Amino acid sequence: MSTLTDIFEKKGIEDKEREILAHPAWHGDFSGMECEDLLRGLLPGSYLLREGEKKFQYYLSFVIGDSFT
């Protein structure tokens, strides 16, 4: 049985997930290589967000100089 704390924690996570999915940098189910292709040629500091392999896991890919992280 869920406690009130469990319910509020889950609601907080779901609210944050909605915020991430609505972010302009969100690109969903993209591979690392697809992200590199999208970021190639963009200014340092450019970034995007994408899904991880598990629920509530996300990746941040960004440009540093001429490389990607």
Backbone torsions as a table, in degrees:
resi	resn	phi	psi	omega
1	MET	NA	137.5	-179.5
2	SER	-78.5	140.8	173.5
3	THR	-91.9	167.3	176.3
4	LEU	-59.4	-38.0	178.5
5	THR	-61.4	-44.8	178.1
6	ASP	-59.0	-44.1	-179.0
7	ILE	-63.6	-45.7	-179.7
8	PHE	-67.2	-38.4	177.9
9	GLU	-64.8	-43.3	178.5
10	LYS	-62.9	-42.6	178.7
11	LYS	-61.0	-41.1	178.2
12	GLY	-61.8	-42.2	178.8
13	ILE	-65.8	-44.0	180.0
14	GLU	-64.7	-36.4	176.2
15	ASP	-63.7	-43.3	179.3
16	LYS	-65.7	-38.9	178.5
17	GLU	-62.4	-43.8	177.3
18	ARG	-59.8	-38.9	178.8
19	GLU	-63.8	-42.7	179.1
20	ILE	-64.7	-47.0	-177.2
21	LEU	-65.7	-23.2	178.6
22	ALA	-90.7	-8.0	-176.9
23	HIS	-67.1	139.8	-179.5
24	PRO	-60.6	-22.6	-179.6
25	ALA	-85.1	-3.4	-177.0
26	TRP	-70.1	128.6	178.5
27	HIS	-124.4	5.2	172.5
28	GLY	68.7	-132.7	-172.3
29	ASP	-88.3	74.6	178.0
30	PHE	-112.8	146.0	175.1
31	SER	-80.6	167.1	175.9
32	GLY	-59.4	-39.3	179.8
33	MET	-66.7	-39.7	177.4
34	GLU	-63.9	-37.2	178.1
35	CYS	-65.2	-43.1	177.8
36	GLU	-58.7	-42.9	179.0
37	ASP	-60.8	-42.1	180.0
38	LEU	-67.8	-35.2	-175.5
39	LEU	-87.1	-17.5	-177.1
40	ARG	-58.0	129.0	178.1
41	GLY	87.7	-4.9	178.7
42	LEU	-86.2	163.3	-178.1
43	LEU	-67.5	148.6	173.1
44	PRO	-54.1	139.1	-176.5
45	GLY	97.8	-15.1	175.1
46	SER	-66.0	144.7	-176.7
47	TYR	-151.7	166.4	171.1
48	LEU	-147.7	159.6	178.8
49	LEU	-112.8	143.7	177.8
50	ARG	-147.4	166.8	-178.3
51	GLU	-68.9	148.8	168.9
52	GLY	-95.0	-171.0	-178.8
53	GLU	-79.7	-21.0	-176.9
54	LYS	-119.3	161.8	177.6
55	LYS	-60.6	139.7	-179.3
56	PHE	64.1	23.5	174.3
57	GLN	-115.3	131.7	-176.4
58	TYR	-136.4	156.8	175.1
59	TYR	-117.9	144.1	173.2
60	LEU	-112.8	118.0	176.6
61	SER	-110.5	135.8	-176.8
62	PHE	-149.3	164.1	-177.4
63	VAL	-96.8	129.8	172.2
64	ILE	-125.4	106.7	-178.0
65	GLY	60.0	-121.8	180.0
66	ASP	-101.1	14.5	-178.5
67	SER	-124.2	171.2	-176.9
68	PHE	-122.6	149.2	175.9
69	THR	-131.5	NA	NA
